[in-house]
Amino acid sequence: MVFINFLYKRLFTSILFVMVFISISGCVRMGVNILGAPMVSHMVKNISHTGNVRLVKEGLAGQVLLATSITEMSPDNIDLLTETSFLYCAYGLFIEDEDPEYAKELYSLGKEYGIRALKQDHRFKKGLESGDKISNLANSLSSKYADALCWTGINGGLFIILNLDDPGALIELADIITMVKRSITLNEDYFHGVGKVFLGAYYALVPPYLGLGGGEDNSRKMFQEARNISDNHFLLVDLFEARFLATTIEDESLFDLKLKQVLSADPSVLKQARLINELSKVKANYYLLNKSNYF
């Protein structure tokens, strides 16, 4: 608790410092872009690299609030918008098992910030304002928007997964898949293949007879491609294969195998995704303890 209090004091000090700097500079956006944006990037990097899940979970709400506040002071900064989208996604993953309704709100906000990042492209923004669909616009975006496409799509996709019983939520599925696929086309290795991890989950949930690319074979293929990118060190791959593919095809052995592999793996091997790996272990334990909910 002492360390948590220390972190919150540091957080308050950082916010105060940014406010003072901005006041002195006399230009809000310039101040945020010079100081605030690098600070958020550094914060996201530190969060991603940490191995203390409990510490991050208890402090993540404050980090998200800080990033959101800074982003709103420079609302056209694509990097801030993208990183804020990522933070909402990460926070949603932390709390979706215990509070799915709150996670839905977080994923929805994460998608919203991602869309705002994509709208920094003039043609994309103009197309949306003209009533065109994202699925018709996303493929024209350049590699500058690869990260934003990824987190926008994943936020939107995780929201849909939590709302599979709502036909209205499925309306945006084509847009979500197009954004994730475009991000993969632009940079398939981004964040250790997280886009392919999501597609593996999507293919597992969508029956092949719908003609949307779904089915067991495509799901397995996508999970394996994602696994190859990180040399099997990104634990989210096995976690999602167990949670979505194994449960869909009702393969309890695969479910147990993949989750036990997550629990036995060394999360520190992949430094840039240490937090996601640690979180995957926590969620793997939760899924095993609550196995009866999935079969």
C-alpha positions, 0 to 999 in steps of 0.5 A, a space after each residue: 500500500 505504501 508503494 501504491 501511495 507513492 505511485 499516486 503521488 508521482 502521478 499527481 506530481 506528473 499531472 501538476 508538472 504538465 499543467 505548470 509547463 502548459 501554463 508557462 508555454 502559453 500554448 496548450 497543444 504545443 505544451 502537450 505535444 512537447 512534454 505530455 505525449 512523450 510522458 504518456 509513451 513512457 508510461 505505456 512502455 513501463 506498463 507493458 514491461 512490468 511484471 506486477 499485475 496487481 500493482 498495475 491493476 490497482 493503478 491502471 485507472 489513474 494511468 488511463 485517466 491521466 492519458 485521457 486528460 492529456 489526450 483531450 488537451 491535444 485532441 488531434 495527436 495521433 500518437 496520444 489517441 492511439 496509446 489511449 486506445 491501447 490503455 483502454 483495451 488493456 484495462 478492459 482485459 484486466 477487469 472483463 472477467 469480474 466486471 464485463 459491463 464495465 469492460 464493455 464501456 472501456 472497450 467502447 471508449 478505446 474504440 472511440 479514441 482509435 477512430 479519432 486517431 484514424 480520422 487524422 487521415 483526411 480522406 478517412 474522416 471525409 468518408 465517414 462524414 459522408 456516410 461511407 462505411 469503415 470497411 470501405 475506407 480502412 484499406 486506403 490507410 497507410 502504415 502510419 495508422 497501423 497501430 491505431 487500426 489494430 487497437 481500434 479493431 481489437 477494442 471493437 472486437 472484444 466489445 462484440 465478443 462480450 455482446 454476442 447475444 445482441 444482434 445490434 452489436 454484430 452490425 459493426 463486425 465487418 468494420 472491425 475485421 477490416 481494420 484488424 486485417 488492414 493492420 496486419 497487412 501493414 505490420 503483421 508483427 506488430 505487438 507480437 502478432 496481437 492482430 492475428 491472435 484476435 483473428 484466431 478468436 474471431 474465426 473460432 466464434 464464427 461458423 464456417 457456413 456463414 462464409 466469413 472466413 470462420 471455422 476451426 481450421 482458419 482459427 488454428 492457422 491464425 493462432 499458429 501464425 501468431 505463435 510463430 511471430 513470437 517464437 511461442 513466447 506471447 502467452 495471449 496466443 495459447 490463452 485465447 486458443 483455449 478460451 475461444 477455440 477449445 470452448 467452441 469445439 468443446 475440446 476440454 483436453 485442448 482447453 486444459 493443455 493450452 492453459 497449463 502451457 500458459 501457467 508453466 511458461 516464463 512470462 519474462 522472456 518477452 520483455 515488451 509484453 511482460 504485463 500481458 504475459 503475466 495477465 495471461 497467467 492470471 486469466 489462465 488460472 481463472 479459466 481453469 478454476 471456472 472451467 464448468 462455465 465454459 463447457 
